[in-house]
């Protein structure tokens, strides 16, 4: 392995240490409804994002709160001994993609049938450290 390649691999490893992610697959909420809540917390500090999700009335916010807590736990397991307050964690990325769709048929007037699409989604949440972002710049 070349020296340059080894250096970039070490840099990537260091960068990964300050990020943590969590995924939520096949969540039975439509992606559009989930994106409304995800857009609110994108780029926010972890503490503020948790408060926003806790007091938001939408059903999707409860699921995202649990996902955010999971990502925080993943970060803690990666960085043992480090404090969350000192690291300045924030929601670096949050993506909501559509998952599988359950297709059902509902009876309609005059012998017809309407198709009902019960949508689900996949959410990926990535946490980053603001202190690491400032060191890179």
For each residue, the residues with C-beta under 8 A, 3 or more apart:
1: 5 6 9
2: 5 6
3: 6 7
4: 7 8
5: 1 2 8 9
6: 1 2 3 9 10
7: 3 4 10 11
8: 4 5 11 12
9: 1 5 6 12 13
10: 6 7 13 14
11: 7 8 14 15
12: 8 9 15 16
13: 9 10 16 17
14: 10 11 17 18
15: 11 12 18 19 132
16: 12 13 19
17: 13 14 78 79
18: 14 15 79 87 128 129 131 132
19: 15 16 75 92 126 127 128 129
20: 71 72 74 75 78 126 127
21: 71 74 124 125 126 127
22: 67 68 70 71 74 124 125
23: 122 123 124 125
24: 27 63 67 122 123 124 125
25: 99 122
26: 99 100 120 121 122
27: 24 34 63 99 120 121 122 123
28: 118 120
29: 33 34 59 60 63 119 120 121
30: 33 34 119 120 121
31: 34 35 96 97 98 99 119 121
32: 35 36
33: 29 30 36 37 58 59 60
34: 27 29 30 31 37 38 60 63 64 96 121 123
35: 31 32 38 39 96
36: 32 33 39 40 58 60
37: 33 34 40 41 53 56 58 60 61 64
38: 34 35 41 42 64 94 95 96 123
39: 35 36 42
40: 36 37 44 52 56
41: 37 38 44 49 52 53 64 68 91 94
42: 38 39 91 93 94
43: 90 91
44: 40 41 48 49 52 90 91
45: 48 49 88 89 90
46: 49 50 68 72 84 89 90 91 127
47: 50 51
48: 44 45 51 52
49: 41 44 45 46 52 53 68 90 91
50: 46 47 53 54 65 68 69
51: 47 48 54 55
52: 40 41 44 48 49 55 56 61
53: 37 41 49 50 56 61 62 64 65 68
54: 50 51 61 65
55: 51 52
56: 37 40 52 53 61
57: 61
58: 33 36 37 61
59: 29 33 62 63
60: 29 33 34 36 37 63 64
61: 37 52 53 54 56 57 58 64 65
62: 53 59 65 66
63: 24 27 29 34 59 60 66 67 123
64: 34 37 38 41 53 60 61 67 68 123 125
65: 50 53 54 61 62 68 69
66: 62 63 69 70
67: 22 24 63 64 70 71 123 125
68: 22 41 46 49 50 53 64 65 71 72 91 125
69: 50 65 66 72 73
70: 22 66 67 73 74
71: 20 21 22 67 68 74 75 125 126 127
72: 20 46 68 69 75 76 84 89 127
73: 69 70 76 77
74: 20 21 22 70 71 77 78
75: 19 20 71 72 78 79 84 87 89 127
76: 72 73 79 80 82 84
77: 73 74 80
78: 17 20 74 75
79: 17 18 75 76 82 87
80: 76 77
81:
82: 76 79 86 87
83: 86 87
84: 46 72 75 76 87 89
85: 88
86: 82 83 131
87: 18 75 79 82 83 84 129 130 131
88: 45 85 129 130 131
89: 45 46 72 75 84 127 128 129 130
90: 43 44 45 46 49 127 128 129 130
91: 41 42 43 44 46 49 68 94 125 126 127
92: 19 126 127 128
93: 42 124 125 126 128
94: 38 41 42 91 123 124 125 126
95: 38 123 124
96: 31 34 35 38 121 122 123
97: 31 121 122 123 124
98: 31 101 119 120 121 122
99: 25 26 27 31 119 120 121 122
100: 26 120
101: 98 117 118 119 120
102: 117 118 120
103: 115 116 117 118
104: 115 116 117 118
105: 113 114 115 116
106: 113 114 115 116
107: 113
108: 112 113 114
109: 112
110:
111:
112: 108 109
113: 105 106 107 108
114: 105 106 108
115: 103 104 105 106
116: 103 104 105 106
117: 101 102 103 104
118: 28 101 102 103 104
119: 29 30 31 98 99 101
120: 26 27 28 29 30 98 99 100 101 102
121: 26 27 29 30 31 34 96 97 98 99
122: 23 24 25 26 27 96 97 98 99
123: 23 24 27 34 38 63 64 67 94 95 96 97
124: 21 22 23 24 93 94 95 97
125: 21 22 23 24 64 67 68 71 91 93 94
126: 19 20 21 71 91 92 93 94
127: 19 20 21 46 71 72 75 89 90 91 92
128: 18 19 89 90 92 93 132 133
129: 18 19 87 88 89 90 132 133
130: 87 88 89 90 133 134
131: 18 86 87 88 134 135
132: 15 18 128 129 135 136
133: 128 129 130 136 137
134: 130 131 137
135: 131 132
136: 132 133
137: 133 134
